[in-house]
Each structure stands twice: as structure tokens, then as C-alpha cells.
Amino acid sequence: MRLVSLAFALLISLSAARAAEPITLTQAMADPDWIGPQVEGAWWRWDSQAAQFLLKRKGESVRDTWQVALDGSAATALGDGARANLDAGDAVYAADGSRSAFVRSGNVFVRDLRSGVLRQLTRDNQSASGLKWSPDGGLVWSVANTWYRWNDGVVAVAAQLVADDAPGTPPKADDLRDRQLRLVETLRNDRAQRDAARVQGDAWRKADPTRAPAPVYLGKGVEIAGSVLSPDGRWLLVVTSEKGASAGQGGKMPKYVTESGYEEFEDVRTRVGHNAPVPQALWLAEVATGKVRELKFDALPGIAVDPLAALRKAAGKDPLKGNRALQVGDLAWADDGGNAAVMLRAIDNKDRWIASIDLAGATLQPRHRLHDDAWINWSFNDFGWLPDGKTLWYLSEESGYSHLYTLNGAHRSQLTDGKWETSQVLPARDGSAFYFLCNRAAPGDYEVCKVPAHGGEVRELTALDGVENFLPSPDGRKLLVRHSSAYVPPQLSVVDANGGAARPLTDTRTAEYKARAWIMPQIVQVPSKHGAGSIWGKLYAPATMQAGRTYPIVMFVHGAGYLQNVSARYPNYFREQMFHNLLVNEGYIVLDLDYRASEGYGRDWRTAIYRWMGKPELEDYLDGLDWLVEHKQGDRARAGIYGGSYGGFMTYVALFKAPGVFKAGAALRPVADWSQYNHEYTSNVLNTPELDPEAYKRSSPIEYADGLQDRLLIAQGMIDDNVFFKDSVMMAQKLIELRKDQWELAPYPLERHGFTHPDSWYDEYRRIHALFERTLK
């Protein structure tokens, strides 16, 4: 027994010693399995007494399903035999709360929430979607372009869409065909008999309630992009585009290290300006008759006003004629099927409309227009109906921040307000209130909040700081909250639906990871010298700074542009965070900023980069550098910068536009020329190269690479299908032509935009570390 105790004490001692050791580069860049899997998808078990969730299996890409009860017992992995009785995420609930419906493995299931009995409605290899309960207690869903309906009986086709001309549609005029029919009586008789048989078949179908409705024909000149059936099964809203519309010319990406041993090529996306989204049309179809009517966009305010007219004129382009091209966003039916709403977006990115639909007149009725001289946000476009079927709710940035509004007839109410963001809105099942995420206390502090649907006080229901998402229980009494913190990957807790203390349900971290001591980032506010207010940041520094000493500086730039990294949540850049621990242990200080364009700070912060990417962000980093020197013992003469994707782009900007300020920079998977990037992101910020060449010229680092005088490391995956490796090759050629000599290019043959192999992570950060050691120490 004494030997066992001694062995246990030795084990504890060794663990403590390891925890006290500084993090090594090998460990920081190792497979994150050593940290422990984060909770991924999570949902309630039907009885509201347990949660089910996904965890990555160690050493594999497989995700297992686990279950944890609310009684405090440990989470357990569910075996294969339990899979047939699993619930699933995105369940929808009947109006009386007695049943739920969900899709699992592509099939539709209904659960009786009183008895727990599970009923499987489909069993095939297709993927169902669009589940919605109907007013009579039935259920509708779609598979591809066919809608199905179930009402405690058979599963029946409720509506079917066909992109073809309806049988009996008169053909285009053709003199030769008309001549044949006039001259040959047998041809005339055969056609007449076919027409008569079709008419009789249609009559029998209409008279026989056991038959499925006839398909809805949209014409052969369109492609179906999506549809939504009304809950009562009477109406279909259908989105189409022109058949054969050009998607633009894509590229071919070479792959050199392959299983075949031969060079291979992969089709990749087109470039900005070469594949503008295809315009779409919206149709209202009556299922019973098959009648289809187009919902014209003419009534939308500002639809015919070109916000790019001045740029178009300056570029020598013809003025816009008629309405601007649109794409259809989400479609939403009220629960009773009596009302529908649609969100529409201009392809030029400057307007978003919400309109309801006059079903009898087949017309759009504009309810809200959001215009932005820069661009409409990718986020904060949620909308829907309350259970009363009359109150429309939506998010809008019109106040400068994303907030929640309701519309009931002409009465409009703003339910949230302030210099913070409302997101992930979820109406209470009875329509009495809204749940949502808010960051009222600080831009990076996210909690679950609640506000009455008729207006009133906004209450924070959680005090977890880093809420990722949440889900009400089937009985409506509790919230399953997925949350995280600086060094804790997303975990689950449960909280009362009216707020209160959260009860933890999971902790999936390994003992080795939990035993480690980490440097907590200090959340700081850097004063802007360029009129931007405060720039929020994370400072990694020693707990006690040595008096009289100055420290070399590393500044980190997050990717994606519109992303928030200065928050209480577990960062996307968890490896980089460990690397920052390593740097601090070696005598550096590190500053990570949510520069202008980052998420979480409102509309003006987001759009500060419109038509000039790189300018305000560099100003923010230069302000951050000044602040470190003035207040945190930073050494201006020993400053470096690095980041990936947008952070790589900003590293180029910093070294090329502010030569001598940063002695070294590591540009990882960087954009060199914005004309090479995708349309969906780039055209929002810079318009298109054809209309706005000046925006691309002053935003693309390859245009001012001659400013490089400091040390530069470029690192990128060679099969990156987001920012192409071509960008780095072009930059290399440019630097060669400019006779620049203090740069290097590190290619990674088997990596895409986000590296997946520990060897590549280690090699990349070994190079970054060596660069900073050579130049900043």
C-alpha cells in the first residue's frame, strides 16, 4: 500500500513539474488531441433531463455521440446500439408542445414528448430539410425539389417542382410543324387523343383525394434554387435563376504531392468581378392548381437607384438601366400559413429588403429597407414571425449596431438598443419573449439575454462571459449553453430559462492540459490617435515587469478581417495563444488587436475599410505600438508583426507601408492581390476591379511591395483553395524583380488554408520563432 502511495505521490510531483515547465513549440503545435476535444454539436434529449453532444475521437476524424444527464453523473459515450433512438439538433416543436420533429442521418423522425415514443417517417438515402409543423398537427419537409406531408398517416407528396414546361404548353410557332399537322390527318388525330388523355388524367387526379397533386411546372428556362412550402400546404414560394447562367471562369490548382504519383489539378473558384452572383427571381405557386405567378421586385424602395453610378461613370461604363439585380435570402412562413416574408439582397451589396407577400394579389409589400453606402453585413440578417402569425421580427444595423425590431402592421418597435450587438435571436415558443446573445458589458463578453416581445427590460440570464450558443429545453424550462474561455474549449452548462447560476455538465480537457499554468491575456483598450475611440486588445506580458527594462514586441493580427479575437471565448487561434505564452516566457510582450473591420464593434467599425483595405488597420497597429512603448515598456526598435490570411495581408501592409517600424514580419497564407480573391467577400469591401480600380490598387500589397526593407517570411499551403498559393508565387516574383533580398518563402505541399498536420504547424512556427529571435533579440 505504501508503494502505491509513493508511486501516486511521484506521479503528482511529475505532473506538477511538467505544469510548471514553459510550453514548448513542439507541444504548442502538436495535434490538439492533447488538449482534449471541444464540445461540437449539442442538443437536448427528448425528456429535458440530459444533453447529447459530439466529441472528436482521439487520433481520428470520427465524431462520437455522448450523453450527459443533468443529475451530475459523468458523460458517457453512446454505443452503436443507442444510435437508433438518438434525438438530434434543430428539432422543431408542435404548437402544443407535445411532439418534436427532427432530421437524423437525412431521415425524418417524430418524438412524442409525453411518452418518449419515437416514430420514423422516412428511411432512405436522401437528405430531408425544411421541417415545419402545420396548423392541423401535420408535418411538412422537403427532399430536393419535392415537398412531403405527414399527418399521423401516410407520408405523401405535398408538392413537386419541375423546371420544365407543363404538358400541353403550346410550342413556339413553327411553319413547318403547322404544315405537317394541316396536311397529315393521322398526326392531327394522334395529337388530339394525347391531349384528351392528358385532360382526362388531370380531371381524375383532381377528383381523387388519394392522388398526389400534379407537379408545379416552372418552365424549362429556369433552374430551381430553393423553395418553401406553407405549413398548410397551399402555397409554395420558389426561387429560380436563369438556366445556364454563367458562373464565370474558374481556375486550376496544381497538386504536386499526390497518392497517384502524378501531378493532379483541382478546379477552384473564380476571381472577384468574374462571377457576380446570378440574379434570382421569386415565384408564388398555388399547389392545388399549379398556377405560378412571379413576385415582381418593382415595389422595393430604391430598387432602380444605382448606388455605384458615380463609380460606373468614372470607369466609363454605361449607366444602369432598370432595376438592380437581386438575390433572394431566406423565406419565412408564419406558423398558420397565412403570412409569408422574404429577405432580398442587391447583388451590388448596398441594400437589403424585407417584404411580406400578398398571397391573393401575388405582390410584394415592402416592410423594411436597410441601405449601407459601404456594404450590408454578412451577419445580423435573422428574421421571422412570432407565433401570432402577424408580428414580424428582424435584426438590423440601422442604428449603427445590430438590434432587434418587431413589426405588426404599421406599428414598429425597437426592443434592444445601445452600443452592443444583438445576435442569435430565438423567439420563445409561446411568443412572449426573445432569447438572444448580447455583449452589453464589453464587446468580447457574450451572454444569453432575454427581452419581452412587447418591449421592456433586457436581462442577462447567464454570467459565463464566453457564450458560444444556446438551446432551450423541450419543456422550455432550461437552457443548454455552450460556452468557453481563454484556455477552455467549448463546454456545456445548463441554466434556468429565467436565469441563475449555471451548472457545468462537461469538462473534456485532458489532465495534462488542465495541469498547465497559462498566462492569462489582459483585456486592454488602446486609445486611437486616428479618431477611432478605443481599440480593444489582448496583451500577453509577464505578471511582473522588470523595472527599467524594455521588452521586444510581437504584434499578432487575426485573420478573416471580420472576426473577433479579443473576447472571453476560446480563440480560433489557440495554437497562436500558446505560442504567445512561449514568447512571453522568452522575454517578449505580445499584443493582439481587434483592429477596425473586426466583428463585435458595430457598423462603423466594420465598414471603416471600405475602398481602402489596410489603411485604418495599420493606423490601429501603429497606435498599439505607441501604446506599448509609452505604457508597457515596449522597445520600439525591436518590434515584429505576424498573422495569417487577413493577418498575412496586414503583415505585408505593415512592412511595405511602414518600412523600418517593424523589423520583421511573418505573412502566413497572405492575400497579395485582392483581384485574385473571391467575389463574395471582396466585392463587398472594394466593389469590383472593373468599377473601382483605385480601391484595388491602393489595397493590394503587390502594388507597393517596393517599400520592403525589413525581414519577411512568407508561408503558405500549396493547395490552399481560399487564398491561392499563386498569390505568394506572384509576390515572390515581384520581390525578385524589385531585387529585394531579406525575404523567404516557405511552401507546404499538403496544406490548404488551415493547416491540419502537426509537422507543418511546427515547421511554420519554428520559422516564425527563428525570425523573431534573429531580428528582435
Buried (B, 14 or more C-beta within 10 A) or exposed (E): EEEEEEEEEEEEEEBEEEBEEEBEBEBBBBEBBEBBBBBEBBBBBBBBBBBBBBBBEEEEEEBBBBBBBBEEEEBEEBEEEEEEEBBBBEBBBBBEBEBBBBBBEBBBBBBEBEEEEBEEBBEEEEEBBBBBBBBEEBBBBBBEBBBBBBBEEEBBEBBBBBBBBBBEEEEEEEEEEEEEEEEEEEEEEEEEEEEEEEEEEBEEEEEEEEEBBBBBBBBEEBBBBBBBBBBBBBBBBBBBBEEEEEEBEEBEBEBEEEEEEEEBEEEBBBBBBBBBBBBBBBBBBBBEEBEBEEBBBEEBEBBEEBBBEEBBEEBEEEEBEEBBBBBBBBBBBBBBBBBBBBBBBBBBBBBBBBBBBBBEEBBBEBBBBBBBEBBBBEBBBBBBBBBEBBBBBBBBBBBEBBBBBBBBEEEEBEBBEEEBBBBBBBBBBEBEBBBBBBBBBBBBBBBBBBBBBEEEEBBBBBBBBBBBBBBBBBBBEBBBBBBBBBBBBBBBBBBEBEBEEBBBBBBBBBEBBBBBEBBEBEBBBBBBEBEBBEBBBBBBBBEEEEEEEBBBBBBBBBBBBBBBBBBBBBBBBBBBBBBBBBBBBEEBBBBBBBBBBBBBBBBBBBBBBBBBBBBBBBBBBBBBBBBBBEEBBBBEEBBBBBBBBBBBBBBBBBBBBBEEBBBBBBBBBBBBBBBBBBBBBBBBBBBBBBBBBBBBBBBBBBBBBBBBEBBBBBBBBBBBBBBBBBBBBBBBEBBEEEEBEEBEBBBBEBBBBEBEEBEBBBBBBBBBBEBBBEBBE
